Amino acid sequence: MKGILIIVDGMGDLPCKQLGEKTPLEVANMPNLDFFAARGEMGYMYPVKPGFVPESDESVVSIFGNELISSTRGQLEARGTDIKLTRGDLAFRANFATIDSLKGNILDRRAGRTLTTAEAEVLTKALNGIKLPCEFIFKPTIGHRGTLVIRGGFSDNISGNDSVYTQGKSQVSDKVGFCRALDDEDNSQYTANIINEFLEKTYEVLNRHPVNEDRRRRGLPPANFILVRGAGIEVPKLKLYRKWVSVSYMPLEIGFSKVSGMKIFSFDYPKLKKLDVYANLYEGLSKACKLAMWVLKKNKKSADYAYIHLKETDIPGHDNKPLEKRAMLEYIDKTLFNFLRKFAPPNRIKVVITADHTTSCKSKAHTADPVPVLFYNNSIPREKKFTESEARKGSLGRILGKELLQKVRFLK
């Protein structure tokens, strides 16, 4: 093994009041990460380009040297599940969400993150009973997340129904939205009409469903609507990385790794049962770190490179929980980075640690700010701490996502 790329999802942040106008990275106690920082180079990266607010798929696709037009979020998500896709199937990433009415407002884009696995499965059964003039399948994945696939020859030149995921909008709206055609083709308008018919029926089916009535009685937001984004019909055309292993467990990263030809190691994410969302996240993070360590040891002699994507650190950014973000970073340091400190140097393995985007606790959203990059190459030790501000002063300088693997000499 020559190198390890670790993407800590949403790790980058902005100073916030709860931490004394510092970031979670600045206040986290991470001696093992500091060990790598002292023996490596730092820089800052725009995962796609300056001024662009990236989603995870856009960042990862770009970091591995692909153009954004090479794939769509919907196709990658669907390919990360066991749904069998045929050419022309229209795929979306989907969320269970909470609205007050079809003409009203989005109250929670993730149904409070409290949708249990069992609840999602029951609601999905009701959704898949909806009658449309075409075949479709809705599949729940993890938590509030899901995938929608419409079978047949539809257009993917349509918008999603949530303005948060529309690049270039000056103002995000919480108004309930619907899909619209992005060109004048009849098929695009027909496709938008079909999806909107499905969305209207989801509200009819879900709003008074017994699962949601029970959630209301318990003071929980009902999962009574579906938000869709990332429409795609074309098979993603991504560069191949056949000598890589991938530790990935979310549908997006599994789908990306699969299309990129990597050998995938995954696990079934713990089911949310008792509504303790963060206990569930820590359980998932624990499993992810343990799997990553096992995969690195097992593939040390057979794989050239490893890609490890840790998802959980993104969630406290969206929830404005900087203390939780710091705690997760410290957990990763005590487990995975502690292991790497003993594993990488004697085996002369390069390590790159970065994020796919900045997730600001203050704004509870992704931002266009660059993310810090650390390239451990066992250089002469110098006292350094890996933070957003220190990375901006580093010798690697300013990097675009598509330049990263060449910059750190993972690619020749």
C-alpha positions in Angstrom: 0.0 0.0 0.0 1.3 3.4 -1.0 -1.3 5.8 0.3 -4.5 6.4 2.2 -7.0 9.1 1.5 -9.3 9.9 4.4 -12.3 12.2 3.8 -13.9 13.3 7.1 -17.3 14.5 5.9 -18.0 18.2 6.7 -15.0 18.4 8.9 -14.2 22.0 7.9 -16.1 24.7 9.8 -16.2 28.4 10.6 -15.6 30.0 14.0 -18.7 29.8 16.3 -19.8 31.4 19.5 -20.2 28.1 21.5 -16.5 27.5 21.1 -15.3 31.0 21.8 -15.2 32.0 18.1 -13.0 29.0 17.2 -13.8 26.0 15.1 -14.2 22.4 16.3 -10.8 21.5 14.7 -9.2 24.3 16.7 -10.5 23.2 20.1 -10.4 19.5 19.6 -7.7 17.5 21.4 -6.2 15.4 18.6 -2.6 14.5 19.4 -2.4 11.8 16.7 -3.6 14.1 14.0 -1.1 16.7 15.2 1.6 14.0 14.9 0.9 13.7 11.2 0.6 17.5 10.8 4.1 17.9 12.4 5.5 15.5 9.9 3.7 16.6 6.8 2.5 19.4 4.6 -0.7 21.4 4.8 -2.8 23.4 2.4 -6.3 24.4 1.7 -8.6 23.0 -1.0 -11.7 24.2 -2.9 -13.3 20.7 -3.5 -14.8 21.9 -6.8 -13.9 25.6 -7.4 -13.9 28.9 -5.5 -17.3 30.3 -4.8 -19.0 26.9 -5.3 -21.0 25.3 -2.5 -20.4 21.6 -3.0 -22.5 18.6 -2.1 -20.7 15.4 -1.1 -21.1 13.8 -4.5 -19.7 16.8 -6.4 -16.7 17.0 -4.1 -15.8 13.3 -4.3 -16.3 13.2 -8.0 -14.1 16.2 -8.4 -11.4 15.0 -6.0 -11.0 11.8 -8.0 -10.4 13.8 -11.1 -13.8 13.7 -12.8 -15.9 16.5 -14.3 -19.3 17.1 -12.6 -21.2 16.3 -15.8 -19.8 12.8 -15.5 -22.4 11.7 -13.0 -25.5 12.6 -11.1 -26.4 12.3 -7.4 -29.4 10.2 -8.2 -27.6 7.6 -10.2 -24.7 7.3 -7.7 -27.2 6.9 -4.8 -29.2 4.3 -6.6 -26.1 2.3 -7.6 -25.2 2.3 -3.9 -28.3 0.2 -3.1 -29.4 -3.2 -4.4 -31.8 -1.6 -6.9 -31.2 -3.0 -10.4 -31.0 -0.2 -12.9 -31.5 -0.4 -16.6 -30.5 2.2 -19.1 -33.0 5.1 -19.1 -34.2 4.6 -15.5 -34.5 8.0 -13.8 -32.9 8.0 -10.3 -33.1 10.6 -7.5 -31.7 11.0 -4.0 -34.7 11.5 -1.7 -35.4 12.6 1.9 -38.4 12.0 4.1 -39.3 15.6 5.2 -42.0 17.5 7.2 -44.3 20.1 5.6 -47.4 21.9 6.9 -49.3 21.6 3.6 -48.6 21.2 -0.1 -48.9 24.9 -0.6 -47.2 25.8 2.7 -43.7 25.5 4.1 -41.0 22.9 4.7 -40.7 22.6 8.4 -37.9 20.0 8.6 -35.9 18.7 5.7 -35.0 15.5 7.5 -38.2 14.8 9.6 -36.2 15.7 12.7 -33.6 13.0 12.0 -35.8 10.8 14.3 -37.4 8.5 11.7 -36.6 5.0 12.8 -35.7 2.2 10.4 -38.9 0.4 11.2 -41.0 3.6 10.6 -39.2 4.2 7.3 -39.9 0.7 6.1 -43.6 0.9 6.9 -44.0 4.3 5.2 -42.1 3.0 2.2 -44.5 0.2 1.8 -47.3 2.8 1.6 -45.4 4.8 -0.9 -44.7 1.9 -3.2 -48.5 1.3 -3.4 -49.1 4.7 -5.1 -50.5 4.4 -8.6 -48.7 6.2 -11.4 -48.8 5.7 -15.2 -45.3 4.1 -15.0 -43.3 1.7 -12.8 -41.3 3.1 -9.9 -39.5 2.0 -6.8 -38.9 4.0 -3.6 -36.2 2.5 -1.3 -35.3 3.8 2.2 -31.6 3.7 2.9 -30.3 5.2 6.2 -32.3 7.3 8.5 -34.4 9.9 6.6 -32.6 9.1 3.3 -34.0 7.2 0.4 -33.7 6.6 -3.4 -36.5 7.0 -6.0 -36.2 5.3 -9.3 -38.7 5.9 -12.1 -38.6 3.2 -14.8 -38.7 4.1 -18.4 -37.5 6.7 -20.9 -37.8 9.9 -19.0 -35.8 13.1 -19.1 -33.3 14.0 -16.3 -33.3 17.7 -17.3 -35.6 18.6 -14.4 -35.0 20.3 -11.1 -35.5 18.9 -7.7 -38.1 20.3 -5.3 -35.9 21.9 -2.7 -34.1 25.2 -3.4 -31.3 24.4 -0.9 -29.8 22.2 -3.6 -29.9 24.6 -6.5 -26.6 26.3 -7.2 -26.6 30.0 -7.7 -29.8 30.8 -5.8 -29.3 34.0 -3.8 -31.9 33.1 -1.3 -33.1 29.7 -0.1 -36.8 29.3 0.3 -38.6 27.1 2.8 -41.7 27.1 0.7 -42.8 23.7 -0.5 -41.6 23.3 -4.1 -42.2 21.0 -7.0 -40.0 19.9 -9.9 -39.9 21.8 -13.1 -38.6 21.2 -16.6 -35.2 22.8 -17.4 -35.7 22.9 -21.1 -38.6 23.2 -23.6 -38.7 19.5 -24.5 -42.0 17.8 -24.2 -40.4 14.8 -22.4 -38.9 17.1 -19.7 -42.2 18.6 -19.0 -43.9 15.2 -19.0 -41.3 13.9 -16.6 -41.7 16.9 -14.2 -45.5 16.3 -14.3 -45.1 12.6 -13.4 -42.7 13.4 -10.5 -45.0 16.1 -9.2 -48.0 13.8 -9.3 -45.9 11.3 -7.2 -45.0 14.1 -4.8 -48.6 15.2 -4.3 -49.7 11.6 -3.7 -46.9 11.1 -1.2 -48.4 13.8 1.0 -51.9 12.3 0.6 -50.5 8.9 1.6 -48.1 9.9 4.3 -49.8 12.8 6.1 -52.5 10.8 7.9 -50.6 7.5 7.9 -50.8 5.8 11.3 -47.0 6.0 11.7 -47.2 9.8 11.4 -50.2 10.1 13.6 -48.3 8.3 16.3 -45.3 10.5 15.7 -47.5 13.6 16.3 -48.8 12.1 19.5 -45.3 11.7 20.7 -44.3 15.3 19.8 -42.2 14.2 16.8 -42.4 15.8 13.3 -44.3 13.7 10.8 -42.4 12.3 7.8 -45.2 13.4 5.5 -43.4 14.5 2.3 -40.5 13.6 0.0 -37.8 15.9 -1.2 -35.9 14.8 -4.3 -32.8 16.0 -6.0 -30.0 15.0 -8.4 -32.1 13.6 -11.2 -30.1 11.2 -13.5 -30.6 8.7 -16.3 -27.1 8.2 -17.7 -24.7 5.6 -16.3 -22.0 7.6 -14.6 -18.7 7.8 -16.6 -16.0 8.0 -13.9 -12.3 7.3 -14.0 -11.4 3.8 -12.8 -9.3 3.2 -9.7 -9.1 -0.6 -9.7 -6.1 -0.8 -7.4 -8.0 1.0 -4.6 -10.0 -0.3 -1.7 -12.9 1.7 -0.4 -14.3 1.8 3.1 -17.8 3.2 2.4 -21.2 2.6 4.0 -23.5 5.4 2.8 -25.2 4.7 -0.6 -23.6 7.7 -2.3 -20.0 6.7 -1.5 -20.8 3.0 -2.2 -22.2 3.9 -5.5 -19.2 6.1 -6.4 -16.7 3.5 -5.4 -18.6 0.8 -7.3 -18.6 2.9 -10.5 -15.0 3.8 -10.0 -14.0 0.1 -9.9 -12.8 0.0 -6.3 -13.0 -3.0 -4.0 -15.7 -2.0 -1.5 -15.8 -2.9 2.2 -18.9 -1.9 4.0 -21.3 -2.7 6.8 -25.0 -2.5 7.6 -25.6 0.8 9.4 -27.0 0.4 12.9 -30.8 0.8 12.9 -32.2 3.8 14.7 -34.5 2.4 17.4 -34.8 4.5 20.5 -34.7 8.0 18.9 -31.2 8.7 20.4 -29.9 10.1 17.1 -26.4 10.8 18.3 -26.0 7.5 20.1 -26.9 5.9 16.7 -24.3 8.1 15.0 -21.5 7.2 17.4 -22.4 3.6 17.0 -22.0 4.0 13.2 -18.8 5.9 13.6 -17.4 3.2 15.8 -18.2 0.6 13.3 -16.7 2.7 10.5 -13.4 3.2 12.3 -13.1 -0.4 13.3 -13.8 -1.5 9.7 -11.3 1.0 8.3 -8.5 -0.4 10.6 -9.3 -4.0 9.6 -9.4 -3.2 5.9 -6.0 -1.4 6.0 -4.4 -4.3 7.8 -6.0 -6.9 5.5 -5.1 -5.1 2.3 -1.7 -3.7 3.2 0.1 -5.9 0.6 -2.7 -6.3 -2.0 -4.0 -2.7 -2.6 -2.1 0.3 -3.8 -4.4 2.9 -2.2 -7.3 3.1 0.3 -10.2 5.6 0.3 -12.0 6.0 3.6 -15.0 8.2 4.0 -16.4 9.0 7.4 -19.9 10.5 7.3 -20.9 11.2 10.9 -19.0 14.5 11.4 -21.2 16.3 8.9 -24.4 15.9 10.9 -23.5 18.1 13.9 -22.6 20.9 11.5 -26.1 20.7 10.0 -27.6 20.6 13.6 -25.5 23.5 15.0 -23.8 21.1 17.5 -20.1 22.1 17.6 -19.5 20.3 20.8 -20.7 17.1 19.2 -18.5 17.7 16.2 -15.5 18.2 18.4 -16.3 15.0 20.3 -16.5 13.0 17.0 -13.2 14.4 15.8 -11.6 13.4 19.1 -13.1 10.0 18.8 -11.6 9.5 15.3 -8.3 10.6 16.6 -8.3 8.2 19.5 -9.2 5.3 17.3 -8.4 5.5 13.6 -5.7 8.2 13.7 -4.1 6.4 16.7 -4.0 3.2 14.6 -2.6 5.1 11.6 0.2 6.6 13.7 1.5 3.0 14.3 0.6 1.7 10.9 1.7 4.3 8.3 5.3 5.2 9.3 6.8 1.8 9.5 5.1 0.8 6.2 6.1 4.1 4.5 2.5 4.8 3.6 1.5 8.4 2.7 -1.7 9.7 4.3 -4.0 12.4 3.1 -6.6 13.8 5.5 -9.2 16.3 4.3 -12.9 17.0 4.0 -15.4 17.0 1.2 -16.8 20.4 2.1 -17.1 22.9 5.0 -20.3 22.4 7.0 -20.8 25.4 9.2 -22.4 25.0 12.6 -23.3 28.7 12.5 -25.3 28.5 9.2 -26.2 24.8 9.6 -25.3 24.3 5.9 -22.5 23.6 3.5 -20.5 26.7 2.5 -18.1 27.7 -0.3 -15.2 28.0 2.2 -12.1 25.9 1.4 -11.3 22.8 3.5 -8.0 22.0 5.2 -5.7 19.4 3.6 -3.0 17.4 5.4 -0.4 15.4 3.5 1.7 13.2 5.8 5.0 12.2 4.1 7.2 11.6 7.2 9.1 14.8 6.7 11.3 16.4 9.4 9.1 17.1 12.4 7.9 20.7 13.0 5.4 21.8 15.5 2.0 22.2 13.8 -1.7 21.8 14.5 -4.1 20.8 11.8 -6.8 23.6 11.6 -8.5 25.6 8.9 -6.4 28.7 9.6 -3.1 26.9 9.9 -3.8 25.0 6.7 -4.1 28.3 4.8 -0.5 29.0 5.7 0.8 25.6 4.6 3.3 24.8 2.0 0.8 23.0 -0.2 -1.0 26.3 -0.8 -4.2 26.6 -2.7 -5.5 23.4 -4.3 -8.6 22.6 -6.5 -10.2 19.2 -5.8 -9.3 17.8 -9.2 -5.6 18.6 -8.4 -5.4 16.9 -5.1 -4.3 13.3 -6.0 -1.6 14.6 -8.3 -0.4 17.2 -5.8 0.2 14.6 -3.1 1.6 12.2 -5.7 -1.0 9.5 -5.4 -1.2 9.8 -9.2 1.7 10.1 -11.5 
